[in-house]
Amino acid sequence: MRALRRTLGWLVGLAILIVLGMMLWATIRGRPQDLPWTPLDLGQPIGLFTGRKLTTLTSDFPRCRALLDRAGVRYTVLPPRLGDGRCGYADGVRLANDGARRIAYTPRNLAIACPVAAALSVWEWSIVQPAAQKHFGTRVASIDHFGSYSCRRIYGRGAGNWSEHSTADAVDIAGFRLADGTRITVARDWKGDAAKAAFLREVRDGACRLFATTLSPDYNAAHADHLHLDQADRGAPGWRACR
């Protein structure tokens, strides 16, 4: 019994030291977003727990909208969409192609679930634009996409698990257009020009920190021409699929 008490005391003391260390580390760096209990702020740099905090938005539409508003993201709330069985959504927003710090989307007015819009916003500001400046010395003007909502199962099969597209909790990114007119596509440049390939991998790796699922051409042939990004609610916010 004494040994058990000593072990428990040691574990509690270690936990306290870890928490105090995290608080000190975050305070020194001026990064409160590195702490799990601080509020999510889409305008802050990505922290150790930003991805986990983003996944909690899948069950809190009002808070998700409030975060978009605070970050200056222009959007329209969509009426609930009821589909057959598993399909449909009640937390859809349509992104405007303007507003604070906004990258345009092609086709225009992308409609997605709010948690995906929140993660996309952080990805654009903290990952995509810095990567574009690093590799090309200019900014991304627009992002090409293959859409979000689609009432279907994974890979369009007649049976099997439903796709996150069936609830607008996923978006497929096809490419990027830079301010100088340069176009970067996943299909052509994943294994092409060195700078473009490096950029695509950097934005893919950055998405892995923010989305529950990030799939690229490295995953399988079905993703040879796009990056699949989704905020699947798996019940375990720390679990991610990244390939």
C-alpha positions as CSV (number, residue, x, y, z in Angstrom):
1,M,0.0,0.0,0.0
2,R,2.8,2.4,0.9
3,A,4.5,1.7,-2.5
4,L,1.2,2.4,-4.3
5,R,0.8,5.7,-2.4
6,R,4.4,6.7,-3.2
7,T,3.8,5.8,-6.9
8,L,0.5,7.8,-7.0
9,G,2.2,10.8,-5.3
10,W,5.1,10.6,-7.8
11,L,2.6,10.6,-10.7
12,V,0.6,13.5,-9.3
13,G,3.8,15.5,-8.7
14,L,5.0,14.7,-12.3
15,A,1.6,15.8,-13.7
16,I,1.8,19.1,-11.8
17,L,5.4,19.7,-13.0
18,I,4.3,19.1,-16.6
19,V,1.4,21.5,-16.4
20,L,3.6,24.2,-14.8
21,G,6.2,23.6,-17.4
22,M,3.6,24.0,-20.2
23,M,2.3,27.2,-18.6
24,L,5.9,28.6,-18.3
25,W,6.8,27.6,-21.8
26,A,3.7,29.2,-23.3
27,T,4.2,32.4,-21.2
28,I,7.8,32.8,-22.2
29,R,7.0,32.3,-25.9
30,G,3.9,34.5,-25.7
31,R,1.8,31.7,-27.2
32,P,-1.2,31.0,-25.0
33,Q,-2.6,28.8,-27.9
34,D,0.0,26.2,-26.9
35,L,-2.1,25.5,-23.8
36,P,-5.1,23.1,-24.0
37,W,-7.5,25.2,-21.9
38,T,-7.1,28.6,-23.6
39,P,-9.9,29.7,-26.0
40,L,-9.5,29.0,-29.7
41,D,-8.7,32.1,-31.7
42,L,-8.5,31.6,-35.5
43,G,-6.3,34.7,-35.9
44,Q,-3.5,33.4,-33.7
45,P,-0.6,31.3,-34.9
46,I,-1.1,27.6,-34.8
47,G,-0.3,26.2,-31.4
48,L,0.2,22.7,-29.9
49,F,-3.6,22.3,-29.3
50,T,-5.1,24.3,-32.2
51,G,-6.0,21.1,-34.1
52,R,-7.8,19.6,-31.1
53,K,-9.7,22.8,-30.5
54,L,-10.8,23.0,-34.1
55,T,-12.3,19.5,-33.9
56,T,-14.6,20.5,-31.0
57,L,-16.4,22.9,-33.3
58,T,-18.1,19.9,-35.0
59,S,-20.7,20.0,-32.2
60,D,-21.0,23.7,-31.6
61,F,-22.3,25.7,-34.6
62,P,-22.9,29.0,-32.7
63,R,-19.3,29.0,-31.3
64,C,-17.9,28.2,-34.7
65,R,-19.8,31.2,-36.3
66,A,-18.7,33.5,-33.5
67,L,-15.0,32.5,-34.2
68,L,-15.5,33.2,-37.9
69,D,-17.0,36.6,-37.1
70,R,-14.2,37.5,-34.7
71,A,-11.6,36.6,-37.4
72,G,-13.3,38.7,-40.0
73,V,-14.3,35.8,-42.3
74,R,-17.3,36.8,-44.5
75,Y,-19.8,34.1,-45.0
76,T,-23.5,33.3,-45.2
77,V,-25.3,30.8,-43.0
78,L,-27.0,28.2,-45.2
79,P,-30.4,26.7,-44.4
80,P,-30.3,23.1,-43.2
81,R,-30.1,20.6,-46.0
82,L,-31.9,17.3,-45.5
83,G,-30.8,14.4,-47.6
84,D,-31.5,10.7,-47.8
85,G,-30.5,8.8,-44.7
86,R,-26.9,9.8,-43.8
87,C,-26.7,12.8,-46.0
88,G,-27.3,16.5,-45.2
89,Y,-26.1,19.2,-42.8
90,A,-27.3,21.7,-40.3
91,D,-24.1,23.8,-39.9
92,G,-23.4,24.9,-43.5
93,V,-21.9,28.2,-44.4
94,R,-21.1,29.7,-47.8
95,L,-17.8,31.5,-47.9
96,A,-17.6,34.9,-49.7
97,N,-14.7,35.6,-52.0
98,D,-13.8,38.7,-50.1
99,G,-13.3,39.9,-46.5
100,A,-10.5,40.1,-44.0
101,R,-7.5,38.1,-45.1
102,R,-9.6,36.0,-47.4
103,I,-8.2,33.9,-50.3
104,A,-10.8,33.5,-53.1
105,Y,-12.1,30.1,-54.1
106,T,-12.7,28.9,-57.6
107,P,-15.5,28.0,-58.2
108,R,-16.9,30.9,-56.2
109,N,-18.9,30.8,-53.0
110,L,-17.7,27.6,-51.5
111,A,-20.3,26.0,-49.3
112,I,-19.0,23.8,-46.4
113,A,-19.6,22.9,-42.8
114,C,-18.6,25.6,-40.4
115,P,-15.8,23.6,-38.7
116,V,-14.2,23.1,-42.2
117,A,-14.4,26.8,-42.9
118,A,-12.7,27.5,-39.6
119,A,-9.8,25.1,-40.2
120,L,-9.5,26.4,-43.8
121,S,-9.1,29.9,-42.6
122,V,-6.3,29.0,-40.2
123,W,-4.7,26.9,-43.0
124,E,-4.8,29.8,-45.5
125,W,-3.3,32.4,-43.1
126,S,-0.8,30.4,-41.2
127,I,0.3,27.7,-43.7
128,V,-0.6,28.5,-47.3
129,Q,0.4,32.1,-47.5
130,P,3.7,31.7,-45.7
131,A,4.6,28.7,-47.9
132,A,3.8,30.7,-51.0
133,Q,6.0,33.6,-49.9
134,K,8.8,31.1,-49.0
135,H,8.8,29.2,-52.3
136,F,7.7,31.9,-54.8
137,G,8.0,35.3,-53.1
138,T,4.3,36.1,-53.7
139,R,0.9,35.4,-52.2
140,V,-1.8,32.9,-53.2
141,A,-4.7,34.8,-54.8
142,S,-7.2,31.9,-55.1
143,I,-7.6,28.2,-54.4
144,D,-9.1,25.8,-56.9
145,H,-11.4,23.2,-55.4
146,F,-13.6,20.2,-56.5
147,G,-16.3,21.0,-54.0
148,S,-17.6,19.9,-50.7
149,Y,-21.1,18.5,-50.3
150,S,-21.9,15.3,-52.1
151,C,-24.4,12.7,-51.0
152,R,-22.3,9.6,-51.5
153,R,-20.3,6.9,-49.8
154,I,-16.4,6.8,-49.8
155,Y,-15.1,6.7,-53.4
156,G,-18.7,6.7,-54.7
157,R,-19.3,3.0,-54.0
158,G,-22.7,1.7,-53.5
159,A,-21.9,0.3,-50.1
160,G,-19.5,1.0,-47.3
161,N,-18.9,4.0,-45.0
162,W,-20.4,7.3,-45.9
163,S,-18.0,10.0,-47.0
164,E,-17.5,13.2,-45.0
165,H,-18.6,14.9,-48.2
166,S,-22.1,13.6,-47.4
167,T,-22.3,16.1,-44.6
168,A,-20.2,18.9,-46.1
169,D,-17.5,18.1,-43.6
170,A,-14.8,17.7,-46.3
171,V,-13.4,19.7,-49.2
172,D,-11.2,18.7,-52.1
173,I,-8.4,21.1,-53.0
174,A,-7.2,20.9,-56.6
175,G,-4.7,23.6,-56.8
176,F,-3.6,27.2,-56.2
177,R,-3.3,30.4,-58.3
178,L,-0.6,32.9,-57.2
179,A,-0.9,36.7,-57.5
180,D,1.6,36.7,-60.4
181,G,-0.6,34.4,-62.4
182,T,1.3,31.2,-61.7
183,R,-0.9,28.1,-61.4
184,I,0.0,25.1,-59.2
185,T,-2.1,21.9,-59.5
186,V,-1.9,18.7,-57.4
187,A,-2.4,16.6,-60.5
188,R,0.5,18.1,-62.5
189,D,2.9,19.4,-59.9
190,W,2.9,16.8,-57.0
191,K,5.9,15.1,-58.8
192,G,6.8,18.0,-61.1
193,D,8.6,21.3,-60.7
194,A,10.7,21.2,-57.5
195,A,9.4,24.4,-56.0
196,K,5.8,23.6,-56.7
197,A,6.1,20.1,-55.4
198,A,7.8,21.4,-52.2
199,F,5.0,23.9,-51.8
200,L,2.3,21.3,-52.2
201,R,3.9,19.0,-49.6
202,E,4.3,21.9,-47.2
203,V,0.7,22.9,-47.3
204,R,-0.3,19.2,-47.1
205,D,1.8,18.7,-44.0
206,G,0.4,22.0,-42.5
207,A,-3.2,20.8,-43.1
208,C,-2.4,17.6,-41.1
209,R,-2.0,19.8,-38.0
210,L,-5.5,21.3,-38.4
211,F,-7.8,18.7,-40.0
212,A,-9.0,15.4,-38.7
213,T,-8.1,13.8,-42.1
214,T,-5.6,15.0,-44.8
215,L,-5.2,12.8,-47.8
216,S,-2.9,13.5,-50.8
217,P,-1.5,11.6,-53.9
218,D,0.8,9.8,-51.4
219,Y,-2.3,8.0,-50.1
220,N,-3.8,6.4,-53.2
221,A,-4.6,6.9,-56.9
222,A,-8.1,8.2,-56.0
223,H,-6.4,11.3,-54.6
224,A,-3.9,11.8,-57.4
225,D,-5.4,15.2,-58.4
226,H,-6.4,16.7,-55.0
227,L,-5.9,17.2,-51.3
228,H,-8.8,15.8,-49.3
229,L,-9.3,17.8,-46.1
230,D,-12.1,16.9,-43.6
231,Q,-13.1,17.4,-40.0
232,A,-14.5,13.9,-39.3
233,D,-16.0,13.6,-35.8
234,R,-14.2,10.5,-34.5
235,G,-14.9,11.1,-30.8
236,A,-11.2,11.3,-30.2
237,P,-10.0,14.8,-31.0
238,G,-6.3,13.8,-30.9
239,W,-6.6,11.1,-33.5
240,R,-5.7,12.2,-37.1
241,A,-5.2,10.6,-40.5
242,C,-2.4,12.2,-42.4
243,R,-1.0,10.8,-45.7
